[in-house]
Amino acid sequence: MPNSKKHCNAPFSFRLSPQEWAQLDHDCADLSRSEYVRRCLFGQSLVKRKKLRKAPTMDEKIAAQILGKLAQTRYANNLNQMA
């Protein structure tokens, strides 16, 4: 009987030799490993899964670096007091 939780993503793992890993990486092409394995197991008719998080853009990375540097100085406190 399936778990009564509304949404449960249970992990699944198996062991591969280095040669099998290389073959899997080659066969995956532009798919993630998990997407490739799901397609092999359940076919091409899978419903597209939602991505949990998108990769940060270059602007977001730069902004994060600037904010990180700002946090290391006393300027952040001064800016907060001025605001």
Distance bins in CASP14 RR format, pairs under 12 A and 6 or more apart:
PFRMAT RR
TARGET T0000
AUTHOR 0000-0000-0000
RMODE 2
METHOD distances of the structure
MODEL  1
2 8 0 0 0 0 1 0 0 0 0 0 0
2 10 0 0 0 0 0 1 0 0 0 0 0
3 9 0 0 0 0 0 1 0 0 0 0 0
3 10 0 0 0 0 1 0 0 0 0 0 0
7 50 0 0 0 0 0 1 0 0 0 0 0
9 34 0 0 0 0 0 1 0 0 0 0 0
9 38 0 0 0 0 0 1 0 0 0 0 0
9 49 0 0 0 0 1 0 0 0 0 0 0
9 50 0 0 0 0 0 1 0 0 0 0 0
9 52 0 0 0 0 0 1 0 0 0 0 0
11 34 0 0 0 0 1 0 0 0 0 0 0
12 33 0 0 0 0 0 1 0 0 0 0 0
12 34 0 0 0 0 1 0 0 0 0 0 0
12 37 0 0 0 0 1 0 0 0 0 0 0
12 38 0 0 0 0 1 0 0 0 0 0 0
12 41 0 0 0 0 1 0 0 0 0 0 0
13 33 0 0 0 0 0 1 0 0 0 0 0
13 34 0 0 0 0 0 1 0 0 0 0 0
13 37 0 0 0 0 0 1 0 0 0 0 0
14 20 0 0 0 0 1 0 0 0 0 0 0
14 21 0 0 0 0 0 1 0 0 0 0 0
14 24 0 0 0 0 0 1 0 0 0 0 0
14 33 0 0 0 0 0 1 0 0 0 0 0
14 37 0 0 0 0 1 0 0 0 0 0 0
14 41 0 0 0 0 0 1 0 0 0 0 0
15 21 0 0 0 0 1 0 0 0 0 0 0
15 24 0 0 0 0 0 1 0 0 0 0 0
16 22 0 0 0 0 1 0 0 0 0 0 0
16 23 0 0 0 0 1 0 0 0 0 0 0
16 24 1 0 0 1 0 0 0 0 0 0 0
16 25 0 0 0 0 0 1 0 0 0 0 0
16 27 0 0 0 0 0 1 0 0 0 0 0
16 33 0 0 0 0 0 1 0 0 0 0 0
16 37 0 0 0 0 0 1 0 0 0 0 0
17 23 0 0 0 0 1 0 0 0 0 0 0
17 24 0 0 0 0 0 1 0 0 0 0 0
18 24 0 0 0 0 0 1 0 0 0 0 0
18 25 0 0 0 0 0 1 0 0 0 0 0
19 25 0 0 0 0 0 1 0 0 0 0 0
19 26 0 0 0 0 0 1 0 0 0 0 0
20 26 0 0 0 0 0 1 0 0 0 0 0
20 27 0 0 0 0 0 1 0 0 0 0 0
20 33 0 0 0 0 0 1 0 0 0 0 0
21 27 0 0 0 0 0 1 0 0 0 0 0
21 28 0 0 0 0 0 1 0 0 0 0 0
21 33 0 0 0 0 1 0 0 0 0 0 0
22 28 0 0 0 0 0 1 0 0 0 0 0
23 33 0 0 0 0 0 1 0 0 0 0 0
23 36 0 0 0 0 0 1 0 0 0 0 0
24 31 0 0 0 0 0 1 0 0 0 0 0
24 32 0 0 0 0 0 1 0 0 0 0 0
24 33 1 0 0 1 0 0 0 0 0 0 0
24 34 0 0 0 0 0 1 0 0 0 0 0
24 36 1 0 0 1 0 0 0 0 0 0 0
24 37 0 0 0 0 1 0 0 0 0 0 0
24 40 0 0 0 0 1 0 0 0 0 0 0
25 31 0 0 0 0 0 1 0 0 0 0 0
25 32 0 0 0 0 0 1 0 0 0 0 0
25 33 1 0 0 1 0 0 0 0 0 0 0
25 36 0 0 0 0 1 0 0 0 0 0 0
26 33 0 0 0 0 0 1 0 0 0 0 0
26 36 0 0 0 0 0 1 0 0 0 0 0
27 33 0 0 0 0 1 0 0 0 0 0 0
27 35 0 0 0 0 0 1 0 0 0 0 0
27 36 1 0 0 1 0 0 0 0 0 0 0
27 37 0 0 0 0 0 1 0 0 0 0 0
27 39 0 0 0 0 0 1 0 0 0 0 0
27 40 0 0 0 0 1 0 0 0 0 0 0
28 34 0 0 0 0 1 0 0 0 0 0 0
28 35 1 0 0 1 0 0 0 0 0 0 0
28 36 1 0 1 0 0 0 0 0 0 0 0
28 37 0 0 0 0 1 0 0 0 0 0 0
28 38 0 0 0 0 0 1 0 0 0 0 0
28 39 0 0 0 0 1 0 0 0 0 0 0
28 40 0 0 0 0 0 1 0 0 0 0 0
29 35 0 0 0 0 0 1 0 0 0 0 0
29 36 0 0 0 0 1 0 0 0 0 0 0
29 39 0 0 0 0 0 1 0 0 0 0 0
30 36 0 0 0 0 1 0 0 0 0 0 0
31 37 0 0 0 0 1 0 0 0 0 0 0
31 38 0 0 0 0 1 0 0 0 0 0 0
31 39 1 0 0 1 0 0 0 0 0 0 0
31 40 0 0 0 0 0 1 0 0 0 0 0
31 44 0 0 0 0 0 1 0 0 0 0 0
31 46 0 0 0 0 0 1 0 0 0 0 0
31 48 0 0 0 0 0 1 0 0 0 0 0
31 49 0 0 0 0 0 1 0 0 0 0 0
32 38 0 0 0 0 1 0 0 0 0 0 0
32 39 0 0 0 0 0 1 0 0 0 0 0
32 49 0 0 0 0 1 0 0 0 0 0 0
32 51 0 0 0 0 1 0 0 0 0 0 0
32 52 0 0 0 0 0 1 0 0 0 0 0
33 39 0 0 0 0 0 1 0 0 0 0 0
33 40 0 0 0 0 0 1 0 0 0 0 0
34 40 0 0 0 0 0 1 0 0 0 0 0
34 41 0 0 0 0 0 1 0 0 0 0 0
34 42 0 0 0 0 0 1 0 0 0 0 0
34 46 0 0 0 0 0 1 0 0 0 0 0
34 49 0 0 0 0 1 0 0 0 0 0 0
34 51 0 0 0 0 0 1 0 0 0 0 0
34 52 0 0 0 0 0 1 0 0 0 0 0
35 41 0 0 0 0 0 1 0 0 0 0 0
35 42 0 0 0 0 0 1 0 0 0 0 0
35 43 0 0 0 0 0 1 0 0 0 0 0
35 44 0 0 0 0 0 1 0 0 0 0 0
35 46 0 0 0 0 1 0 0 0 0 0 0
35 47 0 0 0 0 0 1 0 0 0 0 0
35 48 0 0 0 0 1 0 0 0 0 0 0
35 49 1 0 0 1 0 0 0 0 0 0 0
35 51 0 0 0 0 0 1 0 0 0 0 0
36 42 0 0 0 0 0 1 0 0 0 0 0
36 43 0 0 0 0 0 1 0 0 0 0 0
36 44 0 0 0 0 0 1 0 0 0 0 0
36 46 0 0 0 0 0 1 0 0 0 0 0
37 43 0 0 0 0 0 1 0 0 0 0 0
37 46 0 0 0 0 0 1 0 0 0 0 0
38 44 0 0 0 0 0 1 0 0 0 0 0
38 45 0 0 0 0 0 1 0 0 0 0 0
38 46 1 0 1 0 0 0 0 0 0 0 0
38 47 0 0 0 0 0 1 0 0 0 0 0
38 48 0 0 0 0 0 1 0 0 0 0 0
38 49 0 0 0 0 1 0 0 0 0 0 0
39 45 0 0 0 0 1 0 0 0 0 0 0
39 46 1 0 0 1 0 0 0 0 0 0 0
39 47 0 0 0 0 0 1 0 0 0 0 0
39 48 0 0 0 0 0 1 0 0 0 0 0
39 49 0 0 0 0 0 1 0 0 0 0 0
40 46 0 0 0 0 0 1 0 0 0 0 0
42 49 0 0 0 0 0 1 0 0 0 0 0
53 60 0 0 0 0 0 1 0 0 0 0 0
54 60 0 0 0 0 1 0 0 0 0 0 0
55 61 0 0 0 0 1 0 0 0 0 0 0
56 62 0 0 0 0 1 0 0 0 0 0 0
56 63 0 0 0 0 1 0 0 0 0 0 0
56 64 1 0 0 1 0 0 0 0 0 0 0
56 65 0 0 0 0 0 1 0 0 0 0 0
57 63 0 0 0 0 1 0 0 0 0 0 0
57 64 0 0 0 0 0 1 0 0 0 0 0
58 64 0 0 0 0 0 1 0 0 0 0 0
58 65 0 0 0 0 0 1 0 0 0 0 0
59 65 0 0 0 0 0 1 0 0 0 0 0
59 66 0 0 0 0 0 1 0 0 0 0 0
60 66 0 0 0 0 0 1 0 0 0 0 0
60 67 0 0 0 0 0 1 0 0 0 0 0
61 67 0 0 0 0 0 1 0 0 0 0 0
61 68 0 0 0 0 0 1 0 0 0 0 0
62 68 0 0 0 0 0 1 0 0 0 0 0
62 69 0 0 0 0 0 1 0 0 0 0 0
63 69 0 0 0 0 0 1 0 0 0 0 0
63 70 0 0 0 0 0 1 0 0 0 0 0
64 70 0 0 0 0 0 1 0 0 0 0 0
64 71 0 0 0 0 0 1 0 0 0 0 0
65 71 0 0 0 0 0 1 0 0 0 0 0
65 72 0 0 0 0 0 1 0 0 0 0 0
66 72 0 0 0 0 0 1 0 0 0 0 0
66 73 0 0 0 0 0 1 0 0 0 0 0
66 75 0 0 0 0 0 1 0 0 0 0 0
66 76 0 0 0 0 0 1 0 0 0 0 0
67 73 0 0 0 0 0 1 0 0 0 0 0
67 75 0 0 0 0 0 1 0 0 0 0 0
67 76 0 0 0 0 1 0 0 0 0 0 0
67 79 0 0 0 0 0 1 0 0 0 0 0
68 75 0 0 0 0 0 1 0 0 0 0 0
68 76 0 0 0 0 1 0 0 0 0 0 0
69 75 0 0 0 0 1 0 0 0 0 0 0
69 76 0 0 0 0 1 0 0 0 0 0 0
70 76 1 0 1 0 0 0 0 0 0 0 0
70 77 0 0 0 0 0 1 0 0 0 0 0
70 78 0 0 0 0 0 1 0 0 0 0 0
70 79 0 0 0 0 1 0 0 0 0 0 0
70 80 0 0 0 0 0 1 0 0 0 0 0
71 77 0 0 0 0 1 0 0 0 0 0 0
71 79 0 0 0 0 0 1 0 0 0 0 0
71 80 0 0 0 0 0 1 0 0 0 0 0
73 79 0 0 0 0 1 0 0 0 0 0 0
74 80 0 0 0 0 0 1 0 0 0 0 0
74 81 0 0 0 0 0 1 0 0 0 0 0
75 81 0 0 0 0 0 1 0 0 0 0 0
75 82 0 0 0 0 0 1 0 0 0 0 0
76 82 0 0 0 0 0 1 0 0 0 0 0
76 83 0 0 0 0 0 1 0 0 0 0 0
77 83 0 0 0 0 0 1 0 0 0 0 0
END
